[in-house]
Amino acid sequence: MSEWKKRPKVPESHPFREIYNDFLDSSREELLEWIDELKKDRNEALEEKKKGKRTYDHFIKQRMIDTAIEAYYWKFLNKETKINEEDDKNMDSNQCQ
């Protein structure tokens, strides 16, 4: 697998550092699956909030989807840091082995 040369460094102090790094190491398809699942969790939390049942868990679910979307942005959208298509394909094929 080729190296992602401009991979963002996740600060030691980031509350979801390990998960953020997992997101950054994921393929496009895996990351989109994560985002889809987290979106479902977030929507459930928003429904509970409408009912007046806001908890710390709601905050965590919102931060998790924000983190996944941010990782997707840095890896696939940002012109300065995005991984090129060939590297992404190599990541997909290496993870299947």
C-alpha positions as CSV (number, residue, x, y, z in Angstrom):
1,M,0.0,0.0,0.0
2,S,1.4,3.4,-0.8
3,E,1.7,6.0,1.9
4,W,-0.7,8.9,2.3
5,K,1.9,11.7,2.2
6,K,-0.3,14.6,3.5
7,R,-2.3,12.6,6.1
8,P,-3.4,14.9,8.8
9,K,-1.9,14.4,12.2
10,V,-4.5,13.8,14.9
11,P,-3.4,15.6,18.2
12,E,-2.8,13.5,21.2
13,S,-5.4,15.5,23.0
14,H,-8.2,14.8,20.5
15,P,-11.0,13.1,22.5
16,F,-11.6,10.6,19.6
17,R,-8.0,10.2,18.5
18,E,-8.0,6.4,18.0
19,I,-11.3,6.4,16.2
20,Y,-10.3,9.4,14.1
21,N,-7.1,7.5,13.1
22,D,-9.3,4.5,12.2
23,F,-11.5,6.7,10.0
24,L,-8.4,8.1,8.3
25,D,-7.1,4.6,7.7
26,S,-10.4,3.4,6.2
27,S,-11.2,3.1,2.5
28,R,-13.8,5.4,0.9
29,E,-16.5,2.6,1.1
30,E,-15.8,1.8,4.7
31,L,-15.9,5.5,5.7
32,L,-19.2,6.0,3.9
33,E,-20.6,3.0,5.7
34,W,-19.4,4.5,9.0
35,I,-21.0,7.8,8.2
36,D,-24.3,6.1,7.2
37,E,-24.4,4.2,10.5
38,L,-23.5,7.2,12.6
39,K,-26.1,9.3,10.7
40,K,-28.7,6.8,11.9
41,D,-27.5,7.1,15.5
42,R,-27.5,10.9,15.3
43,N,-31.0,11.0,13.9
44,E,-32.2,8.8,16.8
45,A,-30.5,11.1,19.2
46,L,-32.1,14.1,17.6
47,E,-35.5,12.5,18.0
48,E,-34.8,11.9,21.6
49,K,-33.7,15.5,22.0
50,K,-37.1,16.7,20.5
51,K,-38.8,14.7,23.3
52,G,-36.6,16.5,25.9
53,K,-34.4,13.5,26.6
54,R,-31.0,15.0,25.9
55,T,-28.1,13.1,27.4
56,Y,-24.3,13.0,27.2
57,D,-24.7,10.2,24.7
58,H,-26.4,12.5,22.2
59,F,-23.3,14.8,22.3
60,I,-21.0,11.8,21.7
61,K,-23.1,10.6,18.7
62,Q,-23.0,14.1,17.2
63,R,-19.2,14.4,17.7
64,M,-18.6,11.0,16.2
65,I,-20.4,11.8,12.9
66,D,-18.6,15.2,12.8
67,T,-15.3,13.3,13.2
68,A,-16.2,10.8,10.4
69,I,-17.2,13.6,8.0
70,E,-14.1,15.6,8.8
71,A,-11.9,12.5,8.1
72,Y,-13.8,12.0,4.8
73,Y,-13.2,15.7,3.9
74,W,-9.4,15.5,4.6
75,K,-9.0,12.2,2.8
76,F,-11.1,12.6,-0.3
77,L,-12.2,16.3,-0.8
78,N,-9.5,18.7,0.4
79,K,-7.2,19.7,-2.6
80,E,-4.1,19.9,-0.3
81,T,-4.5,16.6,1.6
82,K,-6.7,14.2,-0.4
83,I,-5.4,10.8,-1.3
84,N,-5.2,10.2,-5.0
85,E,-7.6,7.7,-6.6
86,E,-4.8,5.1,-7.2
87,D,-3.8,5.1,-3.6
88,D,-7.5,4.7,-2.6
89,K,-7.8,1.7,-4.9
90,N,-4.7,0.1,-3.4
91,M,-6.1,0.6,0.1
92,D,-9.3,-1.2,-0.9
93,S,-7.5,-4.2,-2.5
94,N,-5.0,-4.5,0.4
95,Q,-7.9,-4.6,2.9
96,C,-9.6,-7.4,1.0
97,Q,-6.5,-9.7,1.4
